Amino acid sequence: MKGTLTFKGLEEWMDQLAEAGTAVDDAVSELLVETQPFVASELEAQLKKTSETWTGETAASIETSGVQQAGNYIFLEAAAGGSVAPGANYKEWGTTRQAAEPFFRPTFRGHRLKNALKQGMKAILQRMGV
């Protein structure tokens, strides 16, 4: 399972960086590097809010990829489950015998992650004199 996060204001932030003569790619990469540990900890915090009998299997499968770039697209990936912890998919989506208890999707829809990114953007703009 992988997540995508989008929010308003990112384009404006990148325009401000470009107008200031700052390398936008470097600033976005810096933001993602600073945010990466928060993404992983927020996934684990959401997981702990579910009724899972805590074995740690799903939590141990949470990982982030590090900053990657494909053309103009700069990103990091977050994942949980897979062959290491197949129960993560059952927890997220449910089964015929188990109600869904999503932890992954709420992380990327949540305001805490978006607020952390916004605060990171402000800090980077200040460091770069914008």
C-alpha positions as CSV (number, residue, x, y, z in Angstrom):
1,M,0.0,0.0,0.0
2,K,1.3,3.4,-1.0
3,G,0.0,6.9,-0.3
4,T,-0.1,10.2,-2.1
5,L,-0.4,13.6,-0.4
6,T,-1.5,16.7,-2.1
7,F,-2.5,20.1,-0.7
8,K,-3.2,23.6,-1.7
9,G,-0.4,26.2,-1.6
10,L,2.4,24.1,-2.9
11,E,2.4,25.8,-6.3
12,E,2.5,29.2,-4.7
13,W,5.4,28.2,-2.5
14,M,7.3,26.9,-5.5
15,D,6.6,30.2,-7.4
16,Q,7.9,32.2,-4.4
17,L,11.1,30.1,-4.5
18,A,11.6,30.5,-8.2
19,E,11.0,34.3,-8.0
20,A,13.6,34.6,-5.3
21,G,16.1,32.8,-7.6
22,T,16.2,29.7,-5.4
23,A,16.6,26.2,-6.9
24,V,13.0,24.8,-6.4
25,D,14.2,21.2,-6.8
26,D,16.7,21.6,-4.0
27,A,14.1,23.3,-1.7
28,V,11.5,20.6,-2.4
29,S,14.1,17.8,-1.7
30,E,15.1,19.5,1.5
31,L,11.4,19.7,2.6
32,L,10.9,16.0,1.9
33,V,14.1,15.0,3.7
34,E,12.9,17.0,6.8
35,T,9.4,15.6,6.6
36,Q,10.3,11.9,6.0
37,P,10.7,10.9,9.7
38,F,7.4,12.6,10.5
39,V,5.5,10.6,7.8
40,A,6.8,7.3,9.3
41,S,5.9,8.3,12.9
42,E,2.5,9.6,11.9
43,L,1.7,6.3,10.1
44,E,2.7,4.4,13.3
45,A,0.6,6.8,15.5
46,Q,-2.4,6.2,13.3
47,L,-1.8,2.4,13.4
48,K,-1.7,2.5,17.2
49,K,-5.2,4.2,17.2
50,T,-6.7,1.0,15.7
51,S,-7.8,-2.0,17.7
52,E,-5.0,-4.1,16.5
53,T,-3.6,-6.6,18.9
54,W,-0.2,-5.1,19.0
55,T,2.3,-7.5,17.5
56,G,4.4,-4.9,15.8
57,E,4.4,-6.7,12.5
58,T,2.6,-4.0,10.6
59,A,4.5,-1.2,12.3
60,A,7.8,-2.9,11.4
61,S,6.7,-2.9,7.8
62,I,6.3,0.9,7.6
63,E,9.0,2.4,5.5
64,T,9.8,5.6,3.5
65,S,11.9,5.6,0.4
66,G,13.9,8.6,0.7
67,V,13.7,11.5,-1.8
68,Q,13.3,10.4,-5.4
69,Q,13.0,12.3,-8.7
70,A,11.4,11.3,-12.0
71,G,11.7,14.2,-14.4
72,N,10.2,17.3,-12.7
73,Y,8.4,15.1,-10.1
74,I,10.1,15.0,-6.7
75,F,8.7,12.7,-4.2
76,L,9.1,10.2,-1.4
77,E,7.2,7.0,-1.0
78,A,5.7,5.6,2.1
79,A,4.6,2.0,2.3
80,A,3.3,-0.5,4.8
81,G,2.4,-4.2,4.6
82,G,3.4,-6.1,1.5
83,S,4.7,-9.6,1.8
84,V,6.4,-8.8,5.1
85,A,3.1,-7.9,6.8
86,P,0.1,-8.9,4.7
87,G,-2.2,-8.2,7.6
88,A,-1.8,-4.5,6.9
89,N,-3.9,-4.7,3.8
90,Y,-6.7,-6.5,5.7
91,K,-6.5,-3.9,8.5
92,E,-6.7,-1.1,6.0
93,W,-9.4,-2.4,3.7
94,G,-11.2,-5.1,5.8
95,T,-12.3,-8.6,4.9
96,T,-15.7,-10.4,4.9
97,R,-14.9,-11.2,8.6
98,Q,-13.1,-8.1,9.7
99,A,-14.2,-4.5,9.5
100,A,-11.7,-2.1,7.9
101,E,-9.7,-0.1,10.4
102,P,-7.8,2.3,8.1
103,F,-4.5,3.8,9.3
104,F,-2.7,4.5,6.1
105,R,-5.3,6.7,4.3
106,P,-6.1,8.8,7.4
107,T,-2.4,9.6,7.7
108,F,-2.3,11.2,4.3
109,R,-5.7,12.9,4.7
110,G,-4.9,14.2,8.2
111,H,-4.1,17.8,9.1
112,R,-1.1,17.0,11.2
113,L,0.9,15.9,8.2
114,K,-0.3,18.8,6.0
115,N,0.5,21.3,8.8
116,A,4.0,19.8,9.3
117,L,4.6,20.2,5.5
118,K,3.4,23.8,5.6
119,Q,5.6,24.6,8.6
120,G,8.5,23.1,6.9
121,M,7.9,25.2,3.8
122,K,7.8,28.3,5.9
123,A,11.0,27.4,7.6
124,I,12.7,26.7,4.3
125,L,11.5,30.0,2.8
126,Q,12.9,31.9,5.8
127,R,16.2,30.1,5.6
128,M,16.4,31.0,1.9
129,G,15.5,34.7,2.6
130,V,12.1,34.6,0.9
